[in-house]
Amino acid sequence: MIINLAEIPEEGRSYEYTTESGEVTAAIADLIGENKYFIQFHLRPLNSKDFMLTGSLKTRTKEICSYCGQGIQFPIQLKFN
């Protein structure tokens, strides 16, 4: 997944990545395992060198309980700027 920043218009561009589209599945598979994910973000240039990236991520991570040793699915829902 490579985004050419020179091609981003002044009003910005929105992106959406999901488990079904699969663009980032290989990059995050070690963190989330087989869990589904939904990533959306908007990329907008501030000037010729700087960009603003805002968006959200929703998935689950594969974790192991330190008390009982069982696998758990920890939900993650975050916004970034």
N, C-alpha and C positions, 0 to 999 in steps of 0.2 A: 504494500500500500504506500504509494508515493503521491504526494500532492504537490503540484508545481505552483509555488507561491506567485510566480510572475503572471499566472493566468487568472488569479482571483480578481474579480471586478471590484470597483469602489464600494458598491453596496454589500459586498461579501457574498459568500456562498455557503449553503447548508449541506451537511452530509449526514447520512444515517447508515449505520452498520448493525447488522443483526446476525444471529446464528444462521438464519436461512441464506443470507447473502454471502457469508463466510469470508469476508475480506481479512479479518483479524483473528480468526479462529486459531490458526497455528501459533500466532504470537502470544496468545493468552491462555492456551490450553493447559499449561502447567499450573496456572493459578486457579482456573475455574473448572477444570476437568470437562465433563460432559454437560455442564449446566448451560442453559440458554443465556444470551446476553442481548442487550439493546443499548446502543450508543448513538447519541445524536449530538451534533455540535454545529456551531456557526463560526466561520472564519472570516474576519473582516480586516482589511489593511488599515492601519492608522497613518502610516506614511510609507515611503519606499522601502524601509527596512524593518518596520515593526508591525506586528499583527495582533489582533485580539481574538482569543479563542474562548468561546463560552459553550457550555453544553451540559449533558447529563449522561449518567451510566447506571444501568440497572442489571444486576446479575446475582449470582451466589458463588461463594468460594468453597472449595472442598477443604475441610479442616478436620483435625482429630482432637477429640476431647482429651485434655491433659489429665483429667480425673479418672475417666472410665476407659479411654482408648477407643471409643466408638467413633465412626465417621459422622460428621455433622455437616449440614449445608448452611453456611452463614450468609444471610442476605445482605446485599450491598445496594444502596440507592444513594447516589451522590450527585451534586451539581458542581461544576468547576468553572472557573473564570481565570 
